[in-house]
Amino acid sequence: MSRNSRDFRFKKPPPPSGQSGISGLQSGRLKIVSNAQTGVGRGVLDAAIELGAECGGACAEGRMAEDGFIPDNYPVVELVGENTSESIRQNVKQSDGTAVIYFHDIEDEPEEALDYCVQLGKPYRLIDGGDLQSGQAAKVIADFIKDKGLMTLHIIGPKASASDRAHRFGYEAVGALLGLGPKPRNPSRPQMRKTVDAGSGGDRSSRAPSGEQGGDASGIPSESRPSGQRRRRGTGRRSPRKPTDSQPDLT
């Protein structure tokens, strides 16, 4: 058997169906989905928009909401001829997984979303905002995203009329969640490198180009210093070592 024919035994198996191997949070390409209703729905979108993350979702016909109409700054798509319940189903179906936020009791829209997850066989994670702080909720959701390899995350929770802390909780949870992802690099920042100061035993940072020899304040490269010299205190110069006088013979 040739070596090439044996290599297949050492290759990693492909990720399970529906998983990409690396999540959207880890790659920085996570999309947040919501129907932009009041409360948690708008809170998560506010955080995503503010932090420049991709977001969207489906909403009811006419962009209807309990406070009137969904403002135009929320990038949700209107489902013609459909109500809020159908928009929840569509968001569950089109997402890789759903985070269901509730406060002690699962009811109304969170309950609908949970039912659709079960019916459609979609992954979900329950987040009890009554027991968890928003930062703790973000870590639970992050583990859910990584475990399932999610690229698109649907988040739903109580409306503002059901809980006065719904909007703030959704906003802070997604803000903390996106903060757990990769940090952008600044290519314009100069790279520092360390050079060793011969004789001092310490490291110092410099922006000297590669290939330049290190030396002391006198400008003499460390490689060209003659042996048998020592450094005077308080200066960067070196002086010849003085010979030791012999002791007189007392006998």
C-alpha positions as CSV (number, residue, x, y, z in Angstrom):
1,M,0.0,0.0,0.0
2,S,1.4,3.4,-1.0
3,R,1.8,6.2,1.4
4,N,-0.8,8.4,-0.4
5,S,-3.4,5.6,-0.1
6,R,-2.8,5.5,3.7
7,D,-3.1,9.3,4.2
8,F,-6.9,9.2,4.4
9,R,-6.7,7.6,7.8
10,F,-5.1,10.7,9.2
11,K,-7.5,13.2,7.7
12,K,-10.1,14.9,9.9
13,P,-13.7,13.8,9.2
14,P,-15.9,16.5,7.6
15,P,-18.1,18.4,10.1
16,P,-21.7,17.2,10.6
17,S,-24.4,18.5,8.3
18,G,-25.4,22.0,9.1
19,Q,-22.1,22.8,10.9
20,S,-19.2,24.7,9.3
21,G,-16.4,23.6,11.6
22,I,-15.8,27.2,12.7
23,S,-18.6,29.4,14.0
24,G,-19.6,32.9,12.9
25,L,-18.5,34.3,16.2
26,Q,-15.0,32.8,15.8
27,S,-14.6,34.0,12.3
28,G,-16.2,37.4,12.9
29,R,-19.0,36.7,10.4
30,L,-21.8,36.1,12.7
31,K,-25.2,37.4,11.6
32,I,-27.8,38.4,14.2
33,V,-31.5,37.8,13.3
34,S,-34.5,39.4,14.9
35,N,-38.1,40.5,14.0
36,A,-37.4,43.9,15.4
37,Q,-40.3,43.9,17.8
38,T,-40.0,46.0,21.0
39,G,-37.9,44.7,23.9
40,V,-35.3,42.1,23.3
41,G,-35.9,42.1,19.5
42,R,-34.8,45.7,19.1
43,G,-32.2,45.6,21.8
44,V,-30.2,42.9,20.0
45,L,-30.4,44.8,16.7
46,D,-29.4,48.1,18.3
47,A,-26.2,46.4,19.6
48,A,-25.4,44.7,16.3
49,I,-25.9,47.9,14.3
50,E,-23.8,49.9,16.7
51,L,-20.9,47.4,16.6
52,G,-21.1,47.0,12.8
53,A,-22.2,43.4,12.8
54,E,-24.4,41.9,10.1
55,C,-28.0,41.7,11.1
56,G,-31.5,41.4,9.7
57,G,-34.6,39.2,9.8
58,A,-38.2,39.0,8.8
59,C,-41.1,41.1,10.2
60,A,-44.8,41.2,9.8
61,E,-46.6,42.9,6.9
62,G,-46.6,46.7,7.2
63,R,-43.7,46.5,9.7
64,M,-46.3,46.4,12.4
65,A,-45.2,46.4,16.1
66,E,-46.9,46.9,19.4
67,D,-45.7,50.5,19.5
68,G,-47.0,51.2,15.9
69,F,-44.4,50.6,13.2
70,I,-40.9,49.3,13.1
71,P,-38.5,52.2,12.4
72,D,-36.7,52.2,9.0
73,N,-33.2,52.0,10.5
74,Y,-33.8,48.3,11.5
75,P,-32.8,46.2,8.4
76,V,-35.7,43.7,8.6
77,V,-37.7,42.4,5.5
78,E,-41.5,42.7,5.5
79,L,-43.4,39.5,4.8
80,V,-46.3,40.4,2.6
81,G,-49.6,39.0,3.9
82,E,-48.0,37.5,7.0
83,N,-48.3,38.3,10.7
84,T,-45.8,38.4,13.6
85,S,-46.2,34.7,14.3
86,E,-45.2,33.8,10.7
87,S,-42.2,36.1,10.9
88,I,-41.0,34.2,14.0
89,R,-41.3,30.9,12.1
90,Q,-39.4,32.3,9.1
91,N,-36.6,33.6,11.3
92,V,-36.3,30.2,13.1
93,K,-36.3,28.4,9.7
94,Q,-33.7,30.7,8.0
95,S,-31.3,30.7,11.0
96,D,-28.8,28.1,12.1
97,G,-30.0,28.3,15.7
98,T,-32.1,30.3,18.1
99,A,-31.4,31.8,21.5
100,V,-34.7,32.1,23.4
101,I,-34.5,34.7,26.1
102,Y,-37.2,34.8,28.9
103,F,-37.6,36.0,32.4
104,H,-38.6,33.0,34.6
105,D,-41.6,32.1,32.5
106,I,-41.6,31.2,28.7
107,E,-44.6,32.7,27.1
108,D,-45.8,34.8,24.1
109,E,-43.2,35.2,21.4
110,P,-40.4,33.2,23.1
111,E,-42.8,30.3,23.5
112,E,-43.8,30.5,19.8
113,A,-40.2,30.4,18.8
114,L,-39.5,27.4,21.0
115,D,-42.4,25.5,19.4
116,Y,-41.1,26.3,15.9
117,C,-37.6,25.1,16.8
118,V,-39.0,21.8,18.0
119,Q,-41.3,21.5,14.9
120,L,-38.5,22.3,12.4
121,G,-35.8,20.4,14.2
122,K,-33.6,23.5,14.7
123,P,-31.0,23.9,17.5
124,Y,-32.0,26.3,20.3
125,R,-30.7,27.4,23.7
126,L,-32.9,28.7,26.5
127,I,-31.6,31.8,28.4
128,D,-33.3,32.7,31.6
129,G,-32.7,36.4,32.1
130,G,-34.3,36.2,35.5
131,D,-31.3,34.1,36.8
132,L,-28.5,35.3,34.6
133,Q,-26.9,38.7,34.1
134,S,-26.5,39.9,30.5
135,G,-22.8,39.1,30.5
136,Q,-23.4,35.5,31.7
137,A,-26.1,35.1,29.1
138,A,-23.6,36.2,26.4
139,K,-21.2,33.4,27.5
140,V,-23.9,30.8,27.3
141,I,-24.9,32.0,23.8
142,A,-21.2,32.0,22.8
143,D,-20.8,28.4,23.9
144,F,-24.0,27.5,22.0
145,I,-22.7,29.2,18.8
146,K,-19.3,27.4,19.0
147,D,-20.8,24.0,19.9
148,K,-23.2,24.1,16.9
149,G,-21.0,26.0,14.5
150,L,-23.6,28.6,13.9
151,M,-23.2,31.3,11.3
152,T,-26.6,32.9,11.7
153,L,-28.1,33.3,15.1
154,H,-31.8,34.1,15.8
155,I,-32.4,35.8,19.1
156,I,-35.9,36.4,20.5
157,G,-37.3,37.4,23.8
158,P,-40.1,39.3,25.6
159,K,-41.6,42.5,24.3
160,A,-41.2,45.8,26.1
161,S,-44.7,45.5,27.5
162,A,-43.9,42.2,29.1
163,S,-40.7,43.3,30.8
164,D,-39.2,46.7,31.3
165,R,-35.7,45.3,31.2
166,A,-36.1,43.4,28.0
167,H,-34.5,45.9,25.6
168,R,-31.5,46.6,27.9
169,F,-30.9,42.9,28.5
170,G,-30.9,42.1,24.7
171,Y,-28.7,45.1,24.0
172,E,-26.1,44.3,26.7
173,A,-26.1,40.5,25.9
174,V,-25.3,41.0,22.2
175,G,-22.8,43.7,23.0
176,A,-20.9,41.3,25.3
177,L,-21.4,38.5,22.8
178,L,-19.8,40.3,19.9
179,G,-17.0,41.4,22.3
180,L,-16.1,37.7,22.7
181,G,-15.3,37.4,19.0
182,P,-12.0,38.1,17.2
183,K,-10.5,41.6,17.7
184,P,-9.7,43.6,14.6
185,R,-6.0,44.3,14.0
186,N,-4.5,47.7,13.2
187,P,-2.1,47.3,10.3
188,S,-0.8,50.8,10.6
189,R,0.7,50.2,14.0
190,P,4.5,49.8,13.8
191,Q,5.8,46.4,14.9
192,M,8.3,46.4,17.8
193,R,11.2,44.0,17.9
194,K,13.5,43.2,20.8
195,T,17.3,43.5,20.5
196,V,19.8,42.3,23.1
197,D,22.2,44.8,24.6
198,A,25.4,42.8,24.8
199,G,27.1,43.1,28.2
200,S,24.0,44.3,30.0
201,G,22.1,41.1,29.8
202,G,18.8,43.0,29.3
203,D,16.3,43.4,26.4
204,R,15.3,46.7,24.9
205,S,12.8,47.5,22.2
206,S,13.8,49.3,19.0
207,R,12.5,50.0,15.5
208,A,15.9,49.6,13.9
209,P,15.8,47.8,10.5
210,S,16.8,44.2,10.4
211,G,20.4,43.5,9.8
212,E,21.7,46.5,11.8
213,Q,24.3,45.6,14.4
214,G,23.7,46.5,18.0
215,G,26.3,48.6,19.9
216,D,26.7,51.0,22.8
217,A,26.6,54.8,23.0
218,S,30.1,55.0,21.5
219,G,28.8,53.6,18.2
220,I,31.2,50.6,18.4
221,P,29.4,47.4,17.4
222,S,29.3,44.9,20.3
223,E,30.9,42.2,18.0
224,S,34.0,44.3,17.4
225,R,34.9,45.2,21.0
226,P,38.3,43.9,22.1
227,S,38.3,41.4,25.0
228,G,39.6,42.2,28.4
229,Q,37.6,45.4,28.8
230,R,35.0,46.4,31.3
231,R,32.3,49.1,31.4
232,R,32.7,52.1,33.7
233,R,29.7,52.9,35.9
234,G,27.6,55.8,34.7
235,T,29.0,55.8,31.1
236,G,28.7,53.8,28.0
237,R,32.4,53.7,27.4
238,R,34.8,50.9,28.1
239,S,38.3,51.2,29.5
240,P,41.2,48.7,29.6
241,R,41.3,46.6,32.7
242,K,44.2,47.7,35.0
243,P,46.7,45.0,36.0
244,T,46.7,44.0,39.7
245,D,49.8,45.0,41.6
246,S,51.7,42.1,43.1
247,Q,52.0,42.0,46.9
248,P,55.5,42.7,48.4
249,D,57.4,39.9,49.9
250,L,57.3,40.4,53.7
251,T,59.8,37.6,54.4
